[in-house]
Amino acid sequence: AQRVTQPEKLLSVFKGAPVELKCNYSYSGSPELFWYVQYSRQRLQLLLRHISRESIKGFTADLNKGETSFHLKKPFAQEEDSAMYYCALRTGGYQKVTFGTGTKLQVIP
Amino acid sequence: ETGVTQSPTHLIKTRGQQVTLRCSSQSGHNTVSWYQQALGQGPQFIFQYYREEENGRGNFPPRFSGLQFPNYSSELNVNALELDDSALYLCASSLAIGRASVSGELFFGEGSRLTVL
């Protein structure tokens, strides 16, 4: 069975400091990994996906199959990055997406 | 482009009652997924509907059931409500071709918050 683990419930960093939100997954097949974000009083939305290999709002994430990880990184945190971040794994022939428990990122001014 | 809308936004029920939650998918989308999000947890997959048929189900009992209509809107029904059913229920729509997602991206509604007393 597939599983997504986000070990940190809360991550507090100062503005301008680097950010790394950890995500590990377990799945025996070929995974599709995503990061979703939920800003205060907004709906859950896609931040980025591993297959696009793009940087969104300064965030990047690299899929490491050897370590089964998909950590989200940003070199310099901004106050507007404060939000709830969920790592997600899509598997199978249909569209079931398994979410982690989420990490709340708090950027301190 | 119209986003995903859900109704009602909040509701309170008592144990043993039944509830129906509704979702209108984003225009152009043909697939609807339902998720349950308990407090402090990530969304948990309940089931998905593609072209009016169930297209996958998570670990939820049969008292959780659903429907999808020809216009791709959807309902989630929960019978014999239990206290643990108290949660935010999220609907997400996406576009699929032949049951496989075009992009993998889910577009979420704002959710229906259910409280069971």
Interface residues (C-beta under 8 A of the other chain):
Chain A: V4 Q6 K9 E32 F34 Y36 R43 L44 Q45 L46 R49 I51 Y86 R90 G92 G93 Y94 Q95 K96 V97 T98 F99 G100 T101 G102
Chain B: V4 T31 S33 Y35 G40 Q41 G42 P43 Q44 F45 Q48 Y50 N55 G56 G58 L90 S94 A96 R99 A100 S101 G104 E105 L106 F107 F108 G109 E110 G111
